């Protein structure tokens, strides 16, 4: 029987890295893990309309740093950085409310996503936004798939919707696919995201896969070897 594996977890260490970066002694491990999960859930709900791609957390003995990647940083930063200051205060208040351990120094960084149409998280939210505006679901996914395929570096995309599509009494699934999605290839750079669109007649589930080509880890090594080989040939000649 086939097994369905999450595309992100399937490629951890080889292509992907962990979304939390820290080491802790066994006594603090549970507190740090609990804090990461709860604060990340809180931020995902709070920043849902701000096109956030991912939230990364870095910790050391004295510093905790949150890195928020978004395609529209101006929505979070606000005028003269007021939005960042307010968000930082909200996070610290939430940590105090949940009785989470605080570090001496807390930093919040906003990083811009340069190619949002190639990011599955942002694309999934755009589809959910279109469905929540009561636009026809076929038009929404067709337009979005065309946008994604026009983005730089994208070689394939697949979108699946599930639920009471169009307000029908019986739930069903609708799928649209362009290009290739090699899910079992380890070096294939596949971005995946699940999202929900909340509508008056129920919740529509959204799944997005985006294939951005194959990644070869030894590109730089091969380039150096090729350059060395060319130099040797010139010397020999």
C-alpha positions in Angstrom: 0.0 0.0 0.0 1.2 3.5 -0.8 2.0 6.0 2.0 1.2 9.7 1.8 4.1 11.7 3.2 4.2 15.5 3.7 6.4 17.0 1.0 8.2 19.3 3.5 9.0 16.6 6.0 10.0 14.2 3.2 12.9 16.5 2.3 14.1 17.6 5.7 17.9 17.9 6.0 18.3 17.2 2.3 16.6 20.3 0.9 14.7 21.8 3.8 15.7 23.0 7.2 13.8 23.1 10.5 11.5 26.1 11.1 12.9 26.4 14.7 16.7 26.7 15.3 17.8 26.2 18.9 19.5 23.8 21.3 18.2 23.4 24.9 18.9 21.2 27.9 16.3 18.5 28.7 14.8 20.7 31.4 13.9 23.6 29.0 13.1 21.6 25.9 9.4 21.2 26.6 9.0 24.9 27.5 10.7 26.0 24.3 8.7 23.5 22.1 5.4 24.6 23.7 6.3 28.2 23.2 7.2 27.8 19.5 4.0 25.9 18.7 1.6 28.3 20.6 3.2 31.5 19.4 3.4 30.3 15.8 -0.3 29.4 15.9 -1.1 32.8 17.4 0.9 34.7 14.7 -0.6 32.6 11.8 -4.1 33.7 13.0 -3.2 37.3 13.7 -1.3 37.8 10.4 -3.5 35.7 8.2 -4.5 38.6 5.9 -0.9 39.8 5.5 0.4 37.2 3.0 2.9 35.5 5.4 4.9 32.7 3.9 6.6 31.3 7.0 7.6 32.1 10.6 11.0 31.0 11.8 12.2 31.0 15.4 15.9 31.2 16.5 17.0 30.9 20.1 20.2 31.0 22.1 21.0 31.5 25.8 20.2 35.3 25.8 18.3 36.0 22.5 15.0 34.9 20.9 14.5 36.0 17.3 11.3 35.7 15.2 11.8 35.9 11.4 8.5 36.6 9.5 8.7 36.1 5.7 5.9 37.9 3.8 5.3 39.2 0.3 3.9 42.5 1.6 6.2 43.7 4.4 4.6 47.1 4.4 1.4 45.7 5.9 3.2 44.4 8.9 5.8 47.2 9.3 3.3 50.1 9.0 4.2 53.8 9.1 7.6 54.5 10.6 7.8 50.9 12.0 4.7 51.3 14.3 3.3 47.9 13.2 6.5 46.0 14.2 6.6 47.7 17.6 2.9 46.9 18.2 3.3 43.3 17.0 6.4 42.8 19.3 4.4 44.1 22.3 1.5 41.7 21.4 3.9 38.7 21.2 5.4 39.5 24.6 2.0 40.0 26.1 0.9 36.6 24.7 4.0 34.9 26.1 3.3 36.4 29.5 -0.3 35.3 29.4 0.7 31.7 28.4 3.4 31.8 31.2 6.2 31.1 28.7 9.9 31.7 29.5 11.2 34.9 28.1 14.8 35.6 27.0 16.7 38.7 27.9 16.7 40.0 24.3 13.7 39.6 21.9 14.0 40.5 18.2 11.5 40.6 15.4 12.6 40.7 11.8 10.4 41.1 8.6 11.8 39.6 5.4 10.3 40.2 2.0 9.5 37.2 -0.3 10.7 38.2 -3.7 8.7 35.7 -5.8 5.3 35.2 -4.0 3.6 33.4 -7.0 6.2 30.5 -6.4 5.3 30.2 -2.7 2.6 27.6 -1.9 1.6 29.3 1.4 0.9 32.7 -0.3 -0.8 31.0 -3.3 -3.1 29.0 -1.0 -4.1 32.1 0.9 -4.9 33.9 -2.3 -7.2 31.1 -3.4 -8.9 31.1 0.0 -9.3 34.9 -0.2 -10.9 34.6 -3.6 -13.3 31.9 -2.4 -14.3 33.9 0.7 -15.1 36.8 -1.6 -17.7 34.4 -3.2 -15.9 34.3 -6.6 -16.5 31.2 -8.8 -14.1 28.5 -7.6 -13.2 27.3 -11.1 -12.2 30.8 -12.2 -10.2 31.3 -9.0 -8.1 28.2 -9.3 -7.7 28.6 -13.1 -6.4 32.2 -12.8 -4.1 31.3 -9.9 -2.6 28.3 -11.7 -1.9 30.5 -14.8 -0.2 33.1 -12.5 1.9 30.4 -10.8 3.0 28.9 -14.1 4.2 32.3 -15.3 6.3 32.8 -12.2 10.1 32.5 -12.5 11.4 29.0 -11.9 8.1 27.2 -11.6 7.8 23.9 -13.5 4.6 22.5 -12.2 1.6 23.3 -10.0 -1.3 21.3 -8.6 -4.4 22.7 -6.7 -7.0 20.5 -5.0 -10.3 21.9 -3.5 -12.5 19.8 -1.3 -15.9 20.5 0.3 -19.3 21.9 -0.6 -18.0 23.6 -3.8 -20.5 26.2 -5.1 -22.8 25.5 -2.1 -23.7 22.0 -3.4 -25.4 19.7 -0.9 -22.8 16.9 -1.4 -19.1 17.6 -0.8 -16.7 16.7 -3.6 -13.2 17.5 -4.8 -12.0 19.6 -7.8 -8.4 19.4 -9.1 -6.4 21.4 -11.6 -2.8 20.5 -12.6 -0.2 22.0 -14.9 3.3 20.7 -15.5 4.9 18.0 -13.5 4.9 17.2 -9.7 7.5 14.5 -8.9 6.6 13.8 -5.3 8.9 10.8 -4.8 12.1 12.6 -6.1 14.1 13.7 -3.1 16.0 16.5 -4.9 12.8 17.9 -6.4 12.0 21.3 -4.8 8.3 21.0 -4.0 6.5 23.5 -1.8 3.2 22.4 -0.2 0.5 24.0 1.9 -2.9 23.3 3.3 -5.4 26.2 3.8 -9.1 26.6 4.7 -11.6 29.0 3.2 -14.5 29.6 5.6 -17.8 30.2 3.8 -21.4 30.5 5.0 -22.3 27.0 3.8 -19.1 25.3 5.2 -15.4 25.1 5.1 -13.5 24.5 1.8 -10.2 22.7 2.1 -7.3 23.8 -0.2 -4.1 22.0 -1.0 -1.4 23.5 -3.2 1.8 21.8 -4.6 4.4 23.9 -6.5 7.4 22.3 -8.2 10.4 24.6 -8.6 12.8 22.3 -10.3 15.6 20.0 -9.0 18.3 21.1 -6.6 21.8 19.6 -6.8 23.8 20.3 -3.6 27.2 19.9 -5.3 26.7 22.7 -7.9 29.5 24.9 -6.4 31.8 21.9 -6.0 31.3 20.9 -9.6 31.9 24.5 -10.8 35.2 24.7 -8.9 36.3 21.3 -10.3 35.5 22.4 -13.8 37.5 25.6 -13.3 40.4 23.6 -11.9 40.2 21.2 -14.9 40.2 24.1 -17.4 43.3 25.6 -15.7 45.2 22.3 -15.9 44.4 22.0 -19.6 45.6 25.5 -20.3 48.9 24.7 -18.4 49.4 21.4 -20.2 48.8 23.1 -23.6 
